[in-house]
Amino acid sequence: MNLKKRGQRIYNIALILAFLLAINGVSAFYFLRFDLTQEKRYTLSKISKETLRSLPDQIMVRIYLYGDLPLSFRKFSQAIREQLDEFRVYAGNKLQYEFIDPYESGDERQIQTTIEKLYKAGLQPTSVKMKDQKGGYSEKMIIPGAIVTYGNREFSVNLLSNNPAYSGEENLNHSVQNLEYNLINAIRCVTQTKVEKIAFLEGHGEWDEYHTGDMMKALSNYFQIDRGQLHGNVDALKPYKCLIIAGPTQPFSEEDKFVIDQYIMHGGKVVWLLDAVNLNRDSFAQGNAYATITQLNLEDMLFRYGVRLNPALVQDIQCALIPIATGTSTGQPKFVPTPWPYFPLLVGAYDHPISRNLNLIKVEFCSYLDTLQIPNVRHTVLLRSSKYTRIKNVPAFVRLAEVKQGFQEEEFKNSYLPIAVLLEGQFPSVFQNRMLTALKLNGSYTFQSHSVPNKMLVVADGDIIRNHVRETPRGILISPLGYDTYTSQTFGNKEFLLNAIQYLTDESQLIALRSRNIELRLLDKSKILEQSAHWKMFNTLTPIILVIIAGILFQQWRKKRFAHS
């Protein structure tokens, strides 16, 4: 009897082992993964899988968020590791990664050198509070970023979203949401073999290569950047994927308008960054400046495409600070930070990948847009003013003394004025039903009255792309785009424009990954305070009770089984 039972037991064990081996063998040929999370946070997009499977050679990702970190950043570091592990499922050994602690050496001089080197490479350090051994707090610089290397190419990617409008937990959650996009974007950047071209337009008083220098440098990671004039040459824009018109101050000729119009009709993308109001900033040294309408001769084009640029200045209670002299202190001028409503701080649309989860965007002396109903053209407002806004019609004087008058909310009766609008669809040509023989054009062309499905971005501010420029004995110094020299805050201008150009030019729509949403499930702090003792007791006693119950049941089972043996 015992031999028969023993044989049956061996047979069952052998059957189970055979079943497991069969499953293991089948799994070697069939690839299955199951993501049981509600947001599918561990499921990669189709474009990410294709990118990782088609890696030409080995890529190294070095992450500098490691070592002695606050708990929230340790969790973020772990999320990065999990994301890279998921990448390796599809990339195999072609994707390698390494976590590096910049403080590992313990040498203060070497640590400082490392942080400066990473900063020059494009990684942004951030300061966090750390609890020391004495129970106090000290500040520590950490590097929440990575450098992706492929051959002799490198791409620096900052992984931390740092929007002051959100809490630290929300910013970290947004950072986790954007991990897949940021890392896949960096990998595609270093492995791309074909480099598209984009152009900055010149010849109409646009910002020069110094005032757009930081944006040009950022774009050079993805595109070949050229600058030039049109001179009525219909072939001038054909090699370019996108045209950027950054802050023109002089009127466009009909010939140049025709070249741009037909460029759009044939699928060319345009970023319009336009100032409707002309204002001499140097006049502010005397305390006031005279604002007039900028004559660009583009009204008919924009109207035809679906927007109207209004020649007025937008004032917003949600605005940047400027230093205002209030007297002298010890013989030196005394400056006080003062809100300046002519420098609005704009919030991006949360439901669009271009503007989602960005820092505030700073504009200066901006106007606003009206959207027009054009057949087959869809409008999306990406940037708008706050709830408390007012309009100043021009021509008019703009005086620094206005800040001393103070601002009341009831005086700002306009709300949510569109500042940046994305247009998508089939645009009608502004030259439709017009005589073209009078135009002095160079080159041959085929006139097209309606565009192929296309996109463009219109922003009612030319300063959104302008970085500060300072002349020094070592040459011209270019500040990062969006950096406020007075408050040392960096606004989201660069990220907004980079996202917009990627959205316009990338046919694979990788940027759609920025729309990913991972719900932040925070604990209710009031319930924690009220019920903490209850749950501590529950968590302490429950395992003990379960073990006792399991022991009693096991003893009963043994008595029942062996009572008749």
C-alpha positions as CSV (number, residue, x, y, z in Angstrom):
1,M,0.0,0.0,0.0
2,N,2.8,2.4,0.9
3,L,4.6,1.5,-2.3
4,K,1.5,2.2,-4.3
5,K,1.1,5.6,-2.6
6,R,4.8,6.5,-3.0
7,G,4.6,5.6,-6.7
8,Q,1.5,7.7,-7.2
9,R,3.3,10.6,-5.5
10,I,6.4,10.3,-7.6
11,Y,4.2,10.1,-10.7
12,N,2.4,13.3,-9.7
13,I,5.7,15.2,-9.1
14,A,7.0,14.0,-12.4
15,L,3.9,15.1,-14.2
16,I,4.1,18.6,-12.6
17,L,7.8,18.9,-13.6
18,A,7.0,17.8,-17.1
19,F,4.3,20.4,-17.3
20,L,6.6,23.2,-16.0
21,L,9.3,22.1,-18.5
22,A,6.8,22.2,-21.3
23,I,5.7,25.8,-20.3
24,N,9.4,26.8,-20.2
25,G,10.0,25.4,-23.6
26,V,7.0,27.1,-25.2
27,S,7.9,30.4,-23.6
28,A,11.3,30.3,-25.3
29,F,9.4,30.6,-28.7
30,Y,6.4,32.8,-27.6
31,F,6.7,36.2,-26.0
32,L,3.9,37.2,-23.6
33,R,3.8,39.9,-21.0
34,F,0.8,41.0,-18.9
35,D,0.3,44.5,-17.4
36,L,-2.4,44.3,-14.8
37,T,-2.1,48.0,-13.7
38,Q,-5.1,50.3,-14.5
39,E,-3.0,52.9,-16.4
40,K,-0.9,50.2,-18.2
41,R,2.1,51.9,-16.8
42,Y,4.4,49.0,-17.7
43,T,3.2,48.7,-21.3
44,L,5.5,50.3,-23.9
45,S,4.0,52.1,-26.9
46,K,4.3,50.6,-30.4
47,I,6.9,53.2,-31.5
48,S,9.0,52.5,-28.4
49,K,9.1,48.8,-29.1
50,E,10.0,49.4,-32.8
51,T,12.8,51.8,-31.8
52,L,14.3,49.3,-29.2
53,R,14.0,46.3,-31.5
54,S,15.8,48.1,-34.3
55,L,18.8,49.5,-32.4
56,P,21.7,49.3,-34.8
57,D,24.4,48.8,-32.1
58,Q,24.9,49.0,-28.3
59,I,23.7,52.1,-26.5
60,M,24.9,53.1,-23.0
61,V,22.6,55.0,-20.6
62,R,24.4,56.6,-17.6
63,I,22.0,57.8,-14.9
64,Y,23.3,60.1,-12.2
65,L,20.4,59.8,-9.8
66,Y,22.0,57.4,-7.3
67,G,23.5,57.1,-3.8
68,D,22.3,58.8,-0.7
69,L,18.9,60.3,-1.8
70,P,15.7,61.3,-0.1
71,L,13.0,58.6,-0.2
72,S,11.0,60.2,-3.0
73,F,14.0,60.4,-5.2
74,R,15.0,56.8,-4.4
75,K,11.6,55.8,-5.7
76,F,12.1,57.9,-8.8
77,S,15.5,56.2,-9.3
78,Q,13.9,52.8,-9.0
79,A,11.2,53.9,-11.5
80,I,14.0,54.7,-14.0
81,R,15.6,51.3,-13.4
82,E,12.3,49.6,-14.0
83,Q,11.7,51.5,-17.2
84,L,15.2,50.6,-18.5
85,D,14.6,47.0,-17.6
86,E,11.4,47.1,-19.6
87,F,13.4,48.6,-22.5
88,R,15.9,45.7,-22.3
89,V,13.1,43.2,-22.8
90,Y,12.9,44.5,-26.4
91,A,16.4,45.8,-27.0
92,G,18.3,42.9,-25.4
93,N,22.0,43.4,-24.8
94,K,22.1,46.3,-27.2
95,L,20.8,48.5,-24.3
96,Q,23.1,48.8,-21.3
97,Y,22.7,51.1,-18.4
98,E,24.7,52.2,-15.3
99,F,23.7,54.2,-12.2
100,I,26.4,56.5,-11.0
101,D,26.7,58.3,-7.7
102,P,28.4,61.7,-8.3
103,Y,29.3,61.8,-4.6
104,E,30.9,58.3,-4.5
105,S,34.5,59.6,-4.3
106,G,33.9,61.7,-1.1
107,D,36.4,64.3,-2.4
108,E,34.7,67.7,-2.4
109,R,36.8,69.1,-5.2
110,Q,36.2,66.0,-7.4
111,I,32.5,66.1,-6.6
112,Q,32.3,69.8,-7.6
113,T,34.2,69.1,-10.8
114,T,31.9,66.2,-11.7
115,I,28.8,68.4,-11.1
116,E,30.2,71.2,-13.2
117,K,31.1,68.8,-16.0
118,L,27.5,67.3,-16.0
119,Y,26.1,70.9,-16.0
120,K,28.1,71.8,-19.0
121,A,26.9,68.6,-20.7
122,G,23.4,69.9,-20.3
123,L,22.1,68.2,-17.1
124,Q,20.4,70.5,-14.6
125,P,21.3,70.0,-11.0
126,T,18.6,70.5,-8.4
127,S,18.8,71.2,-4.7
128,V,17.1,68.9,-2.1
129,K,16.9,68.9,1.6
130,M,18.6,65.9,3.3
131,K,18.3,64.9,7.0
132,D,21.7,64.7,8.6
133,Q,22.8,62.4,11.5
134,K,22.1,65.1,14.1
135,G,18.5,65.3,13.2
136,G,18.8,68.6,11.2
137,Y,18.6,69.3,7.5
138,S,21.2,70.2,4.9
139,E,21.0,71.0,1.2
140,K,22.5,68.6,-1.4
141,M,22.8,69.0,-5.1
142,I,21.5,66.0,-7.1
143,I,21.5,65.3,-10.8
144,P,18.1,63.8,-11.9
145,G,19.3,63.2,-15.4
146,A,21.1,60.8,-17.8
147,I,23.5,60.8,-20.7
148,V,22.8,58.5,-23.6
149,T,25.8,57.4,-25.6
150,Y,25.9,55.7,-29.0
151,G,29.4,55.6,-30.6
152,N,30.8,59.1,-30.4
153,R,27.3,60.7,-30.0
154,E,25.9,61.8,-26.7
155,F,22.6,63.2,-25.7
156,S,21.9,64.7,-22.2
157,V,18.3,64.2,-21.0
158,N,16.9,65.8,-17.8
159,L,14.3,63.5,-16.3
160,L,12.8,65.7,-13.6
161,S,9.8,67.9,-14.2
162,N,10.2,71.0,-12.0
163,N,7.1,73.1,-12.2
164,P,6.7,75.4,-9.2
165,A,2.9,75.3,-9.7
166,Y,2.9,71.6,-8.5
167,S,3.9,69.9,-5.3
168,G,7.1,67.8,-5.1
169,E,5.1,64.6,-5.3
170,E,3.2,65.8,-8.4
171,N,6.4,66.8,-10.1
172,L,7.9,63.4,-9.5
173,N,4.7,61.8,-10.8
174,H,4.9,63.8,-13.9
175,S,8.5,62.9,-14.3
176,V,7.6,59.2,-14.1
177,Q,4.9,59.8,-16.7
178,N,7.4,61.3,-19.1
179,L,10.1,58.7,-18.6
180,E,9.3,56.7,-21.7
181,Y,9.1,59.7,-23.9
182,N,12.3,61.3,-22.6
183,L,14.4,58.2,-22.8
184,I,13.1,56.9,-26.2
185,N,13.5,60.5,-27.6
186,A,17.1,60.5,-26.5
187,I,17.8,57.1,-28.0
188,R,16.2,58.0,-31.3
189,C,18.2,61.2,-31.3
190,V,21.6,59.5,-31.0
191,T,20.8,56.7,-33.4
192,Q,19.1,58.7,-36.2
193,T,20.8,58.4,-39.6
194,K,18.8,60.9,-41.6
195,V,18.9,64.5,-40.3
196,E,16.1,66.7,-41.4
197,K,16.6,70.5,-42.0
198,I,14.8,73.4,-40.5
199,A,15.2,77.1,-41.3
200,F,15.1,80.4,-39.4
201,L,13.8,83.1,-41.7
202,E,15.7,86.4,-42.0
203,G,15.2,89.6,-44.0
204,H,12.3,91.1,-42.0
205,G,13.9,92.2,-38.8
206,E,13.7,88.8,-37.1
207,W,15.7,87.9,-34.1
208,D,19.4,87.1,-35.0
209,E,21.4,84.0,-34.3
210,Y,22.5,85.4,-30.9
211,H,19.0,86.1,-29.6
212,T,17.8,82.7,-30.8
213,G,21.1,81.0,-30.0
214,D,20.0,78.8,-27.2
215,M,17.0,77.5,-29.2
216,M,19.2,76.9,-32.2
217,K,21.6,74.9,-30.0
218,A,18.8,72.8,-28.6
219,L,17.3,72.1,-32.1
220,S,20.7,71.1,-33.4
221,N,20.4,67.9,-31.5
222,Y,17.6,66.9,-33.8
223,F,18.0,68.9,-37.0
224,Q,20.4,70.7,-39.3
225,I,19.8,74.4,-38.7
226,D,20.0,77.1,-41.5
227,R,19.2,80.8,-41.7
228,G,18.5,82.8,-44.7
229,Q,16.3,85.2,-46.8
230,L,13.8,84.3,-49.4
231,H,14.1,87.1,-52.1
232,G,11.0,85.6,-53.8
233,N,12.7,82.3,-54.6
234,V,10.0,79.7,-54.7
235,D,12.6,76.9,-54.3
236,A,14.3,78.4,-51.2
237,L,12.2,76.4,-48.7
238,K,11.9,73.1,-50.5
239,P,14.7,71.3,-48.5
240,Y,13.3,72.3,-45.1
241,K,10.9,70.4,-42.9
242,C,9.9,73.5,-40.9
243,L,10.2,77.3,-41.1
244,I,10.6,79.4,-37.9
245,I,9.6,83.1,-38.2
246,A,10.9,84.6,-35.0
247,G,9.8,88.1,-34.1
248,P,9.8,90.0,-37.5
249,T,9.5,93.8,-37.3
250,Q,9.4,94.7,-41.0
251,P,6.6,94.1,-43.6
252,F,6.7,91.0,-45.8
253,S,6.8,91.5,-49.6
254,E,4.1,89.8,-51.6
255,E,6.8,87.6,-53.2
256,D,8.0,86.3,-49.8
257,K,4.4,85.7,-48.7
258,F,3.8,83.7,-51.9
259,V,6.8,81.5,-51.2
260,I,5.7,80.9,-47.6
261,D,2.1,80.3,-48.7
262,Q,3.0,77.7,-51.3
263,Y,5.5,76.1,-48.9
264,I,2.5,75.5,-46.6
265,M,0.3,74.3,-49.4
266,H,2.9,71.6,-50.2
267,G,3.2,70.4,-46.6
268,G,5.8,72.7,-45.1
269,K,5.4,73.4,-41.4
270,V,5.6,77.0,-40.1
271,V,6.1,78.4,-36.5
272,W,4.8,82.0,-36.5
273,L,6.2,83.9,-33.5
274,L,4.8,87.4,-34.1
275,D,4.7,90.7,-32.2
276,A,1.6,92.8,-33.2
277,V,2.9,95.7,-31.2
278,N,6.2,97.6,-31.6
279,L,7.8,99.0,-28.5
280,N,11.2,100.5,-28.0
281,R,12.6,98.9,-24.8
282,D,15.5,101.4,-24.6
283,S,13.0,104.1,-23.9
284,F,12.3,102.5,-20.5
285,A,15.5,104.0,-19.2
286,Q,13.5,107.2,-19.1
287,G,10.5,105.5,-17.5
288,N,8.1,105.1,-20.4
289,A,7.9,103.8,-24.0
290,Y,5.5,104.4,-26.8
291,A,3.8,101.3,-28.2
292,T,2.6,101.3,-31.8
293,I,1.1,98.7,-34.2
294,T,3.7,96.6,-36.0
295,Q,3.1,96.6,-39.8
296,L,4.0,93.1,-41.0
297,N,1.6,92.7,-43.9
298,L,0.7,89.2,-42.7
299,E,-2.9,89.9,-41.6
300,D,-4.5,88.4,-44.8
301,M,-2.4,85.2,-44.6
302,L,-3.2,84.5,-40.9
303,F,-6.9,85.4,-41.5
304,R,-7.0,83.0,-44.4
305,Y,-5.4,80.2,-42.3
306,G,-7.8,80.7,-39.3
307,V,-6.4,83.2,-36.8
308,R,-6.4,87.0,-36.3
309,L,-3.5,88.7,-34.5
310,N,-4.9,91.6,-32.5
311,P,-2.8,94.7,-32.2
312,A,-3.1,95.2,-28.4
313,L,-1.1,94.5,-25.3
314,V,-2.1,91.9,-22.8
315,Q,-1.8,92.7,-19.1
316,D,-2.1,89.8,-16.6
317,I,-2.1,89.6,-12.9
318,Q,-0.2,86.3,-13.1
319,C,3.1,87.9,-14.3
320,A,6.8,88.0,-13.8
321,L,8.7,90.2,-11.5
322,I,11.0,93.1,-12.5
323,P,13.4,95.2,-10.3
324,I,12.0,98.7,-9.7
325,A,14.3,101.4,-8.2
326,T,12.7,102.7,-5.0
327,G,15.6,104.9,-3.7
328,T,19.2,104.4,-2.5
329,S,20.8,102.4,0.3
330,T,24.3,103.3,1.4
331,G,24.8,105.2,-1.8
332,Q,23.6,102.3,-4.0
333,P,20.3,102.2,-5.9
334,K,17.8,100.0,-4.0
335,F,15.6,97.7,-6.2
336,V,12.4,96.0,-5.1
337,P,10.9,93.0,-7.0
338,T,7.6,94.2,-8.5
339,P,5.0,92.3,-10.5
340,W,5.0,93.6,-14.1
341,P,1.7,92.7,-15.8
342,Y,3.1,93.2,-19.3
343,F,5.2,90.1,-18.7
344,P,2.4,87.4,-18.4
345,L,3.2,83.9,-17.1
346,L,1.2,81.4,-19.2
347,V,-0.1,78.0,-18.3
348,G,-0.1,75.4,-21.0
349,A,-3.1,73.3,-22.0
350,Y,-3.0,70.1,-19.8
351,D,-4.6,67.9,-22.4
352,H,-2.1,68.3,-25.3
353,P,1.3,66.7,-25.5
354,I,3.0,70.0,-26.6
355,S,2.1,71.9,-23.5
356,R,1.3,69.2,-20.9
357,N,3.1,69.3,-17.5
358,L,5.3,72.2,-18.5
359,N,6.6,75.0,-16.3
360,L,5.0,78.4,-16.7
361,I,5.9,80.1,-20.0
362,K,7.1,83.7,-19.9
363,V,6.1,86.2,-22.7
364,E,6.8,89.9,-22.9
365,F,4.5,92.6,-24.3
366,C,2.4,90.0,-26.0
367,S,-0.8,90.3,-27.9
368,Y,-3.7,87.8,-28.2
369,L,-5.3,85.8,-31.0
370,D,-8.8,85.3,-32.2
371,T,-9.7,81.9,-33.8
372,L,-11.8,81.9,-37.0
373,Q,-14.0,79.2,-38.4
374,I,-12.3,77.9,-41.5
375,P,-13.6,74.7,-43.2
376,N,-11.4,71.7,-42.6
377,V,-9.2,73.6,-40.1
378,R,-9.1,72.6,-36.4
379,H,-7.9,75.0,-33.6
380,T,-6.2,74.0,-30.4
381,V,-5.3,76.8,-27.8
382,L,-2.0,75.7,-26.3
383,L,-1.3,78.9,-24.2
384,R,-3.7,81.4,-22.8
385,S,-3.7,84.1,-20.2
386,S,-5.1,83.7,-16.7
387,K,-8.6,84.5,-15.4
388,Y,-7.6,88.1,-14.6
389,T,-6.5,89.8,-17.7
390,R,-7.0,93.1,-19.4
391,I,-6.3,94.6,-22.8
392,K,-4.4,97.8,-23.6
393,N,-5.1,99.2,-27.0
394,V,-2.3,100.8,-29.0
395,P,-0.9,103.3,-29.9
396,A,-0.4,104.1,-26.2
397,F,2.3,104.9,-23.7
398,V,3.6,102.2,-21.4
399,R,5.0,103.6,-18.2
400,L,7.0,102.0,-15.4
401,A,5.1,104.2,-13.0
402,E,2.0,102.0,-13.6
403,V,3.3,99.5,-11.1
404,K,3.0,102.1,-8.3
405,Q,-0.7,102.4,-8.8
406,G,-1.4,98.8,-7.8
407,F,-3.7,96.3,-9.5
408,Q,-7.1,95.2,-8.5
409,E,-8.7,92.0,-9.7
410,E,-11.9,93.7,-10.7
411,E,-9.9,95.9,-13.2
412,F,-8.9,92.8,-15.1
413,K,-12.2,91.8,-16.7
414,N,-10.9,89.6,-19.6
415,S,-10.2,86.0,-19.1
416,Y,-8.2,83.2,-20.8
417,L,-7.2,85.1,-23.9
418,P,-5.5,82.8,-26.5
419,I,-1.8,83.5,-26.9
420,A,-0.6,80.4,-28.8
421,V,-2.9,78.4,-31.2
422,L,-2.1,75.2,-33.0
423,L,-3.8,75.0,-36.5
424,E,-4.3,71.6,-38.1
425,G,-6.1,70.7,-41.4
426,Q,-6.2,71.7,-45.0
427,F,-5.5,75.4,-45.4
428,P,-6.7,77.6,-48.3
429,S,-4.1,79.6,-50.2
430,V,-4.2,83.4,-49.6
431,F,-3.3,83.8,-53.3
432,Q,-6.3,81.8,-54.5
433,N,-8.2,83.8,-57.3
434,R,-5.4,86.4,-57.5
435,M,-3.3,87.5,-60.4
436,L,0.2,86.1,-60.0
437,T,1.8,87.6,-63.1
438,A,2.6,90.8,-61.2
439,L,4.8,88.9,-58.7
440,K,8.5,89.0,-59.3
441,L,9.3,85.4,-58.5
442,N,12.4,83.3,-59.0
443,G,12.2,79.6,-60.0
444,S,9.4,77.5,-61.3
445,Y,6.4,76.4,-59.3
446,T,3.1,74.7,-59.5
447,F,0.4,76.7,-57.8
448,Q,-1.7,74.9,-55.3
449,S,-4.9,76.4,-54.0
450,H,-5.4,74.2,-50.9
451,S,-2.8,72.5,-48.8
452,V,-2.3,68.9,-48.1
453,P,-3.2,67.9,-44.5
454,N,-0.8,70.2,-42.5
455,K,-0.1,71.9,-39.2
456,M,1.2,75.3,-38.0
457,L,1.7,77.1,-34.8
458,V,0.9,80.8,-34.2
459,V,2.1,82.6,-31.1
460,A,1.2,86.2,-30.4
461,D,4.7,87.0,-29.0
462,G,8.1,87.1,-30.6
463,D,10.0,87.2,-27.3
464,I,9.0,83.7,-26.4
465,I,12.0,82.4,-28.3
466,R,14.4,85.2,-27.4
467,N,17.2,84.5,-24.9
468,H,19.2,87.2,-23.2
469,V,22.5,88.3,-24.7
470,R,25.3,90.0,-22.9
471,E,28.6,91.3,-24.3
472,T,31.7,90.3,-22.2
473,P,35.4,90.7,-22.7
474,R,35.4,87.0,-23.7
475,G,32.7,87.6,-26.3
476,I,29.0,87.4,-26.5
477,L,27.4,85.4,-23.6
478,I,24.1,83.7,-24.4
479,S,21.8,82.9,-21.5
480,P,19.6,79.8,-21.5
481,L,16.1,80.4,-23.1
482,G,13.5,81.0,-20.4
483,Y,16.1,81.9,-17.7
484,D,15.1,84.9,-15.6
485,T,18.3,86.7,-14.6
486,Y,16.6,88.5,-11.8
487,T,14.8,85.7,-10.1
488,S,17.1,82.9,-11.2
489,Q,14.1,80.9,-12.4
490,T,13.9,79.0,-15.6
491,F,10.6,79.1,-17.4
492,G,9.3,76.5,-19.8
493,N,9.8,78.4,-23.1
494,K,12.4,76.1,-24.5
495,E,10.5,72.9,-23.7
496,F,7.3,74.3,-25.2
497,L,8.9,75.3,-28.5
498,L,10.9,72.0,-28.7
499,N,7.7,70.0,-28.2
500,A,5.9,72.1,-30.7
501,I,8.5,71.6,-33.4
502,Q,8.7,67.9,-32.7
503,Y,4.9,67.7,-32.9
504,L,4.9,69.5,-36.3
505,T,7.8,67.6,-37.9
506,D,7.7,64.1,-36.4
507,E,5.5,61.8,-38.6
508,S,5.8,59.0,-36.0
509,Q,4.2,61.2,-33.4
510,L,6.6,60.1,-30.6
511,I,5.6,63.2,-28.7
512,A,2.1,61.6,-28.2
513,L,3.8,59.7,-25.3
514,R,3.7,62.9,-23.3
515,S,0.0,62.4,-23.0
516,R,0.5,59.3,-20.9
517,N,-1.3,59.6,-17.5
518,I,-0.3,57.8,-14.4
519,E,-2.7,58.6,-11.6
520,L,-1.0,59.9,-8.4
521,R,-2.7,58.0,-5.5
522,L,-1.8,60.0,-2.4
523,L,-2.7,59.1,1.1
524,D,-5.2,61.2,2.9
525,K,-3.1,63.0,5.5
526,S,-6.1,63.8,7.8
527,K,-7.1,60.2,7.9
528,I,-3.5,59.2,8.6
529,L,-3.5,61.4,11.7
530,E,-7.0,60.2,12.8
531,Q,-6.6,56.5,12.2
532,S,-2.9,55.8,12.5
533,A,-3.1,54.0,15.9
534,H,-5.9,51.8,14.6
535,W,-4.0,50.7,11.5
536,K,-0.8,50.2,13.3
537,M,-2.6,47.8,15.7
538,F,-4.3,46.1,12.8
539,N,-1.0,45.6,10.9
540,T,0.7,44.3,14.0
541,L,-2.0,41.8,15.2
542,T,-3.4,40.6,11.9
543,P,-0.3,38.5,10.8
544,I,-0.1,36.9,14.3
545,I,-3.8,36.0,14.3
546,L,-3.5,34.5,10.7
547,V,-0.5,32.4,11.8
548,I,-2.4,31.1,14.8
549,I,-5.5,30.2,12.7
550,A,-3.3,28.5,10.1
551,G,-1.7,26.5,12.8
552,I,-5.0,25.4,14.3
553,L,-6.4,24.4,10.9
554,F,-3.2,22.5,10.1
555,Q,-3.4,20.5,13.3
556,Q,-7.1,19.7,12.6
557,W,-6.2,18.5,9.1
558,R,-3.4,16.3,10.5
559,K,-5.7,14.7,13.1
560,K,-8.4,14.0,10.5
561,R,-6.0,12.5,7.9
562,F,-4.0,10.3,10.2
563,A,-6.9,9.3,12.5
564,H,-7.7,6.2,10.3
565,S,-4.2,5.3,9.2
